Amino acid sequence: MPERKKVLLRLDPAVHDALARWAADELRSTNAQIELLLRRALADAGRTPRGVGRIRGPGRPRAQESRGEDETME
């Protein structure tokens, strides 16, 4: 798997707090919530890059996913 890019993002504190609450409601980290929203925006604009992997669902990964094994079970 390619290394994930790191990005410094400056947000208004109120926007960050709202994102953090939304993420917690959906059992995601704030980072995962931001990535989900960016992916949705790319899809809505018809700009999803080819070959982009699927984003993992909310909550903790299953035991086999966390070990990097086959992720075909859903």
Secondary structure, DSSP 4 states (H G I P E B T S, - for coil): -PPPP-------HHHHHHHHHHHHHTT--HHHHHHHHHHHHHHHTT-PPTTPPPPPPSSSPPHHHHTT------
